[in-house]
Amino acid sequence: MSNDQLQTLLTQTPEDGYALAVKLAQKGVEVTQPSEEIRKLLRPVYSRDTDSLIAASQVIAIHFQTIAAANNYWRTWTPQYY
């Protein structure tokens, strides 16, 4: 995946899916606030704010939930699942 384009939500493992969820959250911040200078100024504030950290974790969790569903929760089809 290039830095600017999302090619797929499909990943080989849940760990790769989680890394993709983090990347999606980071990209969302970059799109919302395109100025790197402003992001650097704001980071010391939100990095010490419990509510901001919880909100960031929630965004990652929502992305991970979407990625997990796209990957059929990394299950391969076997009769035991159906």
Secondary structure, DSSP 8 states (H G I E B T S, - for coil): --SS----S--SSHHHHHHHHHHHHHHHHHHHS--HHHHHHHHHHHTT-HHHHHHHHHHHHHHHHHHHHHTGGG----GGG-
